[in-house]
Amino acid sequence: MAKLEYDETGRLLFTEEMRREYTILCPMMLPVHMTFLAQVLRGMGFRVDLLTSTSPAIVDQGLQSVHNDTCYPALLIIGQMMEALESGKYDLNKVALIITQTGGGCRASNYIHLLRRALKKRGWEHIPVISFNLAGMEKNPGFKFTFPGLIEALSIVVYADLIMNLANQTRPYELQPGQTDRLIESWTRLLVEHKMSILHLRRNLYQIAADFAAVPVKRVPKVTVGVVGEIYIKYAALGNNNLEQLLADEGCEVVVPGLLDFLIFMGDHHLVDTRRYHIKYAKGIVSLGVKLIFLSFQKRLRQAIMRHPEFRVPARFRTIKRLASAYVGDGNKMGEGWLLTGEMLELLHAGIENIICTQPFGCLPNHIVGKGMLRAIREDHKNANIVAIDYDPGATRTNQENRIKLMLAMARERLGGITKL
């Protein structure tokens, strides 16, 4: 066991010695993105395990570890980590946990404190918890990004977003089942082995798009379903009861907005604070730089997809913001803020009328900008077939699936009417 060191506030640090010896457990959210991140961290000398369990016991572990009024994503993430620690797979004297912090007003920034409290409750105060953030919070001597590592980490988002986008548009129509997933594995391995270099970004993106376009497909009419909502529940199979697989089993094409929009949104709302309230000018300048980097990534991603007209191209960030502005102000930034409303409108303007809005227990801002906007959106978009699905410890999977299937029944009825014309 490494020597334990603490900062001036009493927080346990992740040290250089721990970096060499400890295994870092990382919760799963986006499979492609997180696989890339784990590989980047391993390339920097860290030992990383992604937690992929979706066992029902995770909810019980979460309920034992945090108050049942805690928002559902926190309960699941902490429950997943507690299950892993109790599995016997890891040496509890040589293991660490990592969790993201946004630094904003969302309670997600406090998950890390709930996690430490859960560890203390079980007598595991000696297990360090690493904050993964871009705001400079909770620095650790053993967890630092080199400049090349930071560049790779930033590149992860655009590569993974492109692969996720094209895979979702290809997999439902492939003539050889499994070919899309094999292509994902091939590109993941290739990018990790040869580093996700910014210098070759454009070339790589174009080649990825060309490879997906070359997959033999038969594009028959299918129900297309957009999935939006709170960021963890929207993406994580653990959080949404494997929603994407359910929709795939129902013969649907699934459309999930990428992570780039959320990261651009994070930079954008700091700029809004500076403009509206004349505060945090230094943070505003940094946020502008971050926003411009990710806008550049989004431009490259769109250019790569536009080379292949069979694929649907995601809207620009400014288009999403303009669409949302008719419904909610850009000062609304808690949770997913106005971006959630904008994502639903982007889907509708792209002709995707069937939408599932994932609503986690305990996230009031998400309910306001998600479920709370549905009436106004339906008034302006008469064909909008939107269902809000609640995810919480007491919600039954059967009830969730029945509501989704009712929405799909309406979607199939409309699709049948269109194909007969």
ZABANU-961757 format. One record per residue (C-alpha): x, y negated, z; residue number from 1. Coordinates in nm, 3 decimals, padded with zeros to 5 digits. Example, Ala and Ser with C-alpha at 12.3 -4.5 7.8 and 13.67 -1.06 7.14 Angstrom:
2
REC      px      py      pz num
REC  01.230  00.450  00.780   1
REC  01.367  00.106  00.714   2
This chain:
421
REC      px      py      pz num
REC  00.000  00.000  00.000   1
REC  00.136 -00.340 -00.097   2
REC  00.206 -00.607  00.162   3
REC -00.105 -00.822  00.206   4
REC -00.065 -01.196  00.154   5
REC -00.320 -01.471  00.216   6
REC -00.356 -01.833  00.106   7
REC -00.412 -02.126  00.343   8
REC -00.788 -02.061  00.351   9
REC -00.742 -01.697  00.452  10
REC -00.823 -01.555  00.107  11
REC -00.648 -01.229  00.022  12
REC -00.419 -01.279 -00.277  13
REC -00.346 -01.048 -00.567  14
REC  00.034 -01.039 -00.565  15
REC  00.308 -00.948 -00.811  16
REC  00.362 -00.622 -00.624  17
REC -00.007 -00.539 -00.665  18
REC  00.017 -00.619 -01.036  19
REC  00.265 -00.334 -01.077  20
REC  00.086 -00.078 -00.861  21
REC -00.287 -00.153 -00.842  22
REC -00.571 -00.045 -01.071  23
REC -00.812 -00.331 -01.148  24
REC -01.178 -00.230 -01.178  25
REC -01.373 -00.441 -01.425  26
REC -01.755 -00.436 -01.466  27
REC -01.891 -00.375 -01.815  28
REC -02.103 -00.633 -01.995  29
REC -02.032 -00.638 -02.370  30
REC -01.875 -00.309 -02.485  31
REC -01.669 -00.445 -02.779  32
REC -01.561 -00.763 -02.601  33
REC -01.473 -00.590 -02.274  34
REC -01.279 -00.313 -02.452  35
REC -01.066 -00.579 -02.621  36
REC -01.015 -00.764 -02.291  37
REC -00.909 -00.448 -02.109  38
REC -00.655 -00.371 -02.382  39
REC -00.515 -00.725 -02.371  40
REC -00.472 -00.700 -01.994  41
REC -00.304 -00.360 -02.028  42
REC -00.069 -00.511 -02.283  43
REC  00.026 -00.770 -02.020  44
REC  00.119 -00.496 -01.775  45
REC -00.205 -00.458 -01.577  46
REC -00.377 -00.128 -01.507  47
REC -00.745 -00.176 -01.592  48
REC -01.046  00.054 -01.573  49
REC -01.381 -00.050 -01.724  50
REC -01.679  00.061 -01.516  51
REC -01.930  00.219 -01.752  52
REC -02.154  00.409 -01.512  53
REC -02.528  00.338 -01.538  54
REC -02.626  00.572 -01.255  55
REC -02.953  00.494 -01.071  56
REC -02.744  00.506 -00.752  57
REC -02.593  00.169 -00.849  58
REC -02.915 -00.014 -00.757  59
REC -02.917  00.156 -00.416  60
REC -02.553  00.062 -00.364  61
REC -02.635 -00.297 -00.456  62
REC -02.931 -00.313 -00.218  63
REC -02.709 -00.183  00.063  64
REC -02.439 -00.438 -00.016  65
REC -02.626 -00.767 -00.072  66
REC -02.955 -00.922  00.036  67
REC -03.249 -00.810 -00.176  68
REC -03.325 -01.174 -00.262  69
REC -02.997 -01.190 -00.453  70
REC -03.032 -01.222 -00.830  71
REC -03.042 -00.888 -01.007  72
REC -02.715 -00.921 -01.206  73
REC -02.519 -00.977 -00.882  74
REC -02.685 -00.676 -00.723  75
REC -02.593 -00.455 -01.019  76
REC -02.234 -00.576 -01.058  77
REC -02.158 -00.539 -00.689  78
REC -02.345 -00.207 -00.673  79
REC -02.144 -00.074 -00.967  80
REC -01.819 -00.167 -00.796  81
REC -01.924 -00.014 -00.464  82
REC -02.022  00.309 -00.641  83
REC -01.681  00.322 -00.809  84
REC -01.499  00.269 -00.479  85
REC -01.699  00.545 -00.311  86
REC -01.653  00.788 -00.601  87
REC -01.318  00.918 -00.473  88
REC -01.159  00.846 -00.810  89
REC -00.944  00.561 -00.684  90
REC -00.685  00.513 -00.409  91
REC -00.851  00.243 -00.198  92
REC -00.508  00.121 -00.093  93
REC -00.410  00.057 -00.455  94
REC -00.720 -00.084 -00.617  95
REC -00.845 -00.436 -00.693  96
REC -01.169 -00.580 -00.832  97
REC -01.214 -00.852 -01.092  98
REC -01.519 -01.070 -01.148  99
REC -01.593 -01.381 -01.355 100
REC -01.665 -01.726 -01.214 101
REC -01.810 -02.005 -01.422 102
REC -01.761 -02.285 -01.170 103
REC -02.103 -02.431 -01.250 104
REC -02.425 -02.460 -01.054 105
REC -02.539 -02.105 -01.131 106
REC -02.523 -01.861 -00.841 107
REC -02.299 -01.642 -01.058 108
REC -02.008 -01.850 -00.926 109
REC -02.086 -01.713 -00.580 110
REC -02.095 -01.345 -00.673 111
REC -01.730 -01.325 -00.573 112
REC -01.810 -01.429 -00.215 113
REC -02.095 -01.178 -00.194 114
REC -01.858 -00.910 -00.319 115
REC -01.598 -00.991 -00.054 116
REC -01.868 -00.985  00.211 117
REC -01.981 -00.641  00.089 118
REC -01.622 -00.515  00.108 119
REC -01.583 -00.649  00.462 120
REC -01.909 -00.480  00.563 121
REC -01.761 -00.144  00.462 122
REC -01.420 -00.205  00.616 123
REC -01.245 -00.266  00.284 124
REC -01.117 -00.619  00.345 125
REC -00.776 -00.505  00.219 126
REC -00.909 -00.473 -00.139 127
REC -00.829 -00.794 -00.333 128
REC -01.090 -00.957 -00.556 129
REC -00.961 -01.149 -00.860 130
REC -01.153 -01.444 -01.004 131
REC -01.144 -01.449 -01.384 132
REC -01.220 -01.805 -01.491 133
REC -01.105 -02.090 -01.714 134
REC -01.157 -02.359 -01.450 135
REC -00.840 -02.299 -01.246 136
REC -01.026 -02.164 -00.942 137
REC -00.873 -01.914 -00.699 138
REC -00.526 -01.872 -00.843 139
REC -00.334 -01.551 -00.772 140
REC  00.044 -01.505 -00.804 141
REC -00.002 -01.161 -00.960 142
REC -00.271 -01.256 -01.211 143
REC -00.143 -01.510 -01.458 144
REC -00.189 -01.529 -01.832 145
REC  00.112 -01.584 -02.053 146
REC  00.051 -01.821 -02.344 147
REC  00.043 -01.532 -02.597 148
REC -00.192 -01.347 -02.363 149
REC -00.422 -01.650 -02.341 150
REC -00.428 -01.679 -02.721 151
REC -00.521 -01.311 -02.747 152
REC -00.792 -01.356 -02.484 153
REC -00.945 -01.644 -02.680 154
REC -00.925 -01.445 -03.003 155
REC -01.118 -01.161 -02.843 156
REC -01.443 -01.355 -02.863 157
REC -01.448 -01.425 -03.236 158
REC -01.330 -01.077 -03.334 159
REC -01.577 -00.904 -03.103 160
REC -01.866 -01.134 -03.200 161
REC -01.808 -01.061 -03.569 162
REC -01.786 -00.686 -03.516 163
REC -02.099 -00.684 -03.297 164
REC -02.293 -00.895 -03.547 165
REC -02.203 -00.687 -03.852 166
REC -02.240 -00.354 -03.674 167
REC -02.595 -00.444 -03.571 168
REC -02.678 -00.530 -03.933 169
REC -02.519 -00.213 -04.070 170
REC -02.583  00.073 -03.827 171
REC -02.964  00.099 -03.877 172
REC -02.920  00.142 -04.254 173
REC -02.604  00.355 -04.285 174
REC -02.628  00.666 -04.504 175
REC -02.368  00.854 -04.301 176
REC -02.465  00.839 -03.930 177
REC -02.175  00.734 -03.711 178
REC -01.975  00.558 -03.984 179
REC -02.038  00.214 -03.834 180
REC -01.922  00.324 -03.490 181
REC -01.611  00.483 -03.638 182
REC -01.536  00.154 -03.813 183
REC -01.569 -00.030 -03.480 184
REC -01.323  00.213 -03.319 185
REC -01.082  00.177 -03.610 186
REC -01.077 -00.203 -03.600 187
REC -01.056 -00.209 -03.220 188
REC -00.749  00.012 -03.231 189
REC -00.593 -00.184 -03.520 190
REC -00.643 -00.525 -03.358 191
REC -00.507 -00.411 -03.022 192
REC -00.200 -00.244 -03.174 193
REC -00.110 -00.540 -03.393 194
REC -00.222 -00.812 -03.151 195
REC -00.514 -01.043 -03.217 196
REC -00.299 -01.314 -03.369 197
REC -00.442 -01.657 -03.441 198
REC -00.206 -01.673 -03.740 199
REC -00.389 -01.389 -03.912 200
REC -00.737 -01.475 -03.783 201
REC -00.893 -01.574 -04.115 202
REC -00.744 -01.279 -04.304 203
REC -00.854 -01.032 -04.037 204
REC -01.208 -01.171 -04.018 205
REC -01.246 -01.152 -04.394 206
REC -01.119 -00.793 -04.398 207
REC -01.350 -00.688 -04.114 208
REC -01.649 -00.832 -04.301 209
REC -01.540 -00.661 -04.623 210
REC -01.507 -00.325 -04.448 211
REC -01.855 -00.345 -04.299 212
REC -01.997 -00.455 -04.635 213
REC -01.838 -00.144 -04.790 214
REC -02.029  00.097 -04.563 215
REC -02.286  00.284 -04.780 216
REC -02.634  00.177 -04.671 217
REC -02.995  00.196 -04.778 218
REC -03.168 -00.124 -04.674 219
REC -03.526 -00.011 -04.625 220
REC -03.773 -00.242 -04.444 221
REC -03.733 -00.218 -04.067 222
REC -03.866 -00.404 -03.767 223
REC -03.603 -00.658 -03.662 224
REC -03.594 -00.751 -03.292 225
REC -03.397 -01.033 -03.133 226
REC -03.277 -00.998 -02.774 227
REC -03.218 -01.311 -02.565 228
REC -03.211 -01.394 -02.196 229
REC -02.975 -01.425 -01.898 230
REC -02.625 -01.346 -02.018 231
REC -02.560 -01.029 -01.817 232
REC -02.905 -00.874 -01.859 233
REC -02.907 -00.963 -02.230 234
REC -02.581 -00.780 -02.301 235
REC -02.526 -00.511 -02.036 236
REC -02.685 -00.169 -02.082 237
REC -02.685 -00.131 -01.703 238
REC -02.884 -00.453 -01.666 239
REC -03.145 -00.397 -01.939 240
REC -03.189 -00.020 -01.906 241
REC -03.006  00.044 -02.234 242
REC -03.243 -00.182 -02.428 243
REC -03.043 -00.178 -02.752 244
REC -03.044  00.202 -02.761 245
REC -03.420  00.208 -02.695 246
REC -03.478 -00.026 -02.989 247
REC -03.243  00.177 -03.210 248
REC -03.432  00.496 -03.118 249
REC -03.751  00.317 -03.222 250
REC -03.597  00.255 -03.566 251
REC -03.536 -00.118 -03.522 252
REC -03.258 -00.349 -03.627 253
REC -03.136 -00.532 -03.317 254
REC -03.017 -00.894 -03.329 255
REC -02.817 -01.016 -03.029 256
REC -02.669 -01.368 -03.027 257
REC -02.292 -01.375 -02.989 258
REC -02.085 -01.493 -02.695 259
REC -01.932 -01.782 -02.890 260
REC -02.247 -01.993 -02.860 261
REC -02.244 -01.954 -02.482 262
REC -01.878 -02.056 -02.456 263
REC -01.936 -02.359 -02.679 264
REC -02.238 -02.442 -02.463 265
REC -02.020 -02.431 -02.150 266
REC -01.785 -02.691 -02.299 267
REC -02.072 -02.896 -02.438 268
REC -02.262 -02.940 -02.114 269
REC -01.952 -03.074 -01.938 270
REC -01.934 -03.338 -02.211 271
REC -02.301 -03.417 -02.151 272
REC -02.221 -03.475 -01.781 273
REC -01.943 -03.715 -01.873 274
REC -02.161 -03.904 -02.120 275
REC -02.473 -03.923 -01.903 276
REC -02.327 -03.974 -01.557 277
REC -01.984 -04.124 -01.636 278
REC -01.806 -03.868 -01.419 279
REC -01.534 -03.603 -01.457 280
REC -01.360 -03.767 -01.751 281
REC -01.054 -03.542 -01.723 282
REC -01.275 -03.233 -01.721 283
REC -01.464 -03.378 -02.017 284
REC -01.145 -03.409 -02.220 285
REC -01.047 -03.048 -02.145 286
REC -01.401 -02.931 -02.224 287
REC -01.390 -03.113 -02.557 288
REC -01.073 -02.924 -02.646 289
REC -01.228 -02.591 -02.547 290
REC -01.543 -02.671 -02.742 291
REC -01.347 -02.762 -03.056 292
REC -01.147 -02.438 -03.037 293
REC -01.458 -02.225 -03.020 294
REC -01.635 -02.432 -03.287 295
REC -01.338 -02.359 -03.512 296
REC -01.375 -01.987 -03.434 297
REC -01.746 -02.003 -03.515 298
REC -01.672 -02.172 -03.847 299
REC -01.427 -01.894 -03.941 300
REC -01.679 -01.627 -03.838 301
REC -01.954 -01.782 -04.049 302
REC -01.723 -01.815 -04.350 303
REC -01.632 -01.447 -04.329 304
REC -01.997 -01.337 -04.318 305
REC -02.107 -01.574 -04.596 306
REC -01.879 -01.393 -04.839 307
REC -02.128 -01.104 -04.826 308
REC -02.484 -01.219 -04.899 309
REC -02.636 -00.894 -04.771 310
REC -02.558 -01.009 -04.417 311
REC -02.749 -01.266 -04.217 312
REC -02.529 -01.556 -04.100 313
REC -02.575 -01.692 -03.745 314
REC -02.665 -02.060 -03.721 315
REC -02.419 -02.332 -03.628 316
REC -02.414 -02.440 -03.266 317
REC -02.533 -02.790 -03.355 318
REC -02.833 -02.641 -03.536 319
REC -02.934 -02.444 -03.227 320
REC -02.897 -02.755 -03.012 321
REC -03.107 -02.960 -03.252 322
REC -03.382 -02.697 -03.253 323
REC -03.387 -02.684 -02.873 324
REC -03.397 -03.063 -02.837 325
REC -03.765 -03.072 -02.936 326
REC -03.847 -02.861 -02.628 327
REC -03.587 -02.924 -02.355 328
REC -03.319 -03.186 -02.293 329
REC -02.948 -03.114 -02.325 330
REC -02.901 -03.200 -01.957 331
REC -03.071 -02.871 -01.871 332
REC -02.766 -02.651 -01.814 333
REC -02.837 -02.416 -01.522 334
REC -02.825 -02.049 -01.613 335
REC -02.834 -02.042 -01.992 336
REC -03.000 -02.386 -01.991 337
REC -03.135 -02.517 -02.319 338
REC -02.930 -02.257 -02.508 339
REC -03.180 -01.981 -02.422 340
REC -03.466 -02.183 -02.568 341
REC -03.247 -02.260 -02.869 342
REC -03.162 -01.894 -02.927 343
REC -03.530 -01.803 -02.953 344
REC -03.589 -02.088 -03.198 345
REC -03.284 -01.990 -03.403 346
REC -03.421 -01.638 -03.441 347
REC -03.764 -01.766 -03.544 348
REC -03.615 -02.002 -03.803 349
REC -03.415 -01.708 -03.941 350
REC -03.740 -01.516 -03.990 351
REC -03.695 -01.291 -03.686 352
REC -04.035 -01.319 -03.521 353
REC -04.005 -01.027 -03.278 354
REC -03.814 -01.131 -02.967 355
REC -03.752 -00.977 -02.625 356
REC -03.663 -01.232 -02.356 357
REC -03.486 -01.054 -02.069 358
REC -03.572 -01.207 -01.732 359
REC -03.371 -01.097 -01.424 360
REC -03.512 -01.127 -01.075 361
REC -03.378 -01.424 -00.882 362
REC -03.280 -01.644 -01.177 363
REC -03.532 -01.930 -01.166 364
REC -03.358 -02.146 -01.432 365
REC -03.372 -01.853 -01.674 366
REC -03.746 -01.817 -01.621 367
REC -03.801 -02.188 -01.689 368
REC -03.605 -02.207 -02.015 369
REC -03.712 -01.856 -02.120 370
REC -04.060 -01.747 -02.018 371
REC -04.155 -02.106 -01.937 372
REC -04.101 -02.215 -02.299 373
REC -04.302 -01.936 -02.462 374
REC -04.636 -02.118 -02.473 375
REC -04.489 -02.426 -02.640 376
REC -04.290 -02.214 -02.887 377
REC -04.596 -02.004 -02.979 378
REC -04.800 -02.317 -03.041 379
REC -04.551 -02.425 -03.308 380
REC -04.472 -02.075 -03.441 381
REC -04.800 -01.887 -03.478 382
REC -04.633 -01.562 -03.584 383
REC -04.396 -01.550 -03.287 384
REC -04.419 -01.203 -03.130 385
REC -04.229 -01.266 -02.806 386
REC -04.241 -01.059 -02.489 387
REC -04.070 -01.149 -02.161 388
REC -03.948 -00.841 -01.974 389
REC -03.866 -00.864 -01.603 390
REC -03.569 -00.668 -01.468 391
REC -03.539 -00.619 -01.094 392
REC -03.489 -00.336 -00.840 393
REC -03.865 -00.274 -00.814 394
REC -03.948 -00.283 -01.186 395
REC -04.021  00.057 -01.338 396
REC -03.851  00.153 -01.659 397
REC -04.177  00.303 -01.786 398
REC -04.361 -00.029 -01.748 399
REC -04.081 -00.215 -01.927 400
REC -04.075  00.032 -02.216 401
REC -04.454  00.030 -02.251 402
REC -04.458 -00.349 -02.287 403
REC -04.176 -00.333 -02.541 404
REC -04.354 -00.063 -02.741 405
REC -04.672 -00.270 -02.743 406
REC -04.474 -00.557 -02.896 407
REC -04.321 -00.315 -03.148 408
REC -04.666 -00.182 -03.241 409
REC -04.771 -00.533 -03.341 410
REC -04.444 -00.581 -03.529 411
REC -04.492 -00.256 -03.724 412
REC -04.847 -00.354 -03.811 413
REC -04.723 -00.684 -03.956 414
REC -04.435 -00.512 -04.137 415
REC -04.677 -00.265 -04.291 416
REC -04.894 -00.549 -04.416 417
REC -04.596 -00.724 -04.571 418
REC -04.457 -00.414 -04.747 419
REC -04.798 -00.348 -04.905 420
REC -04.805 -00.691 -05.070 421
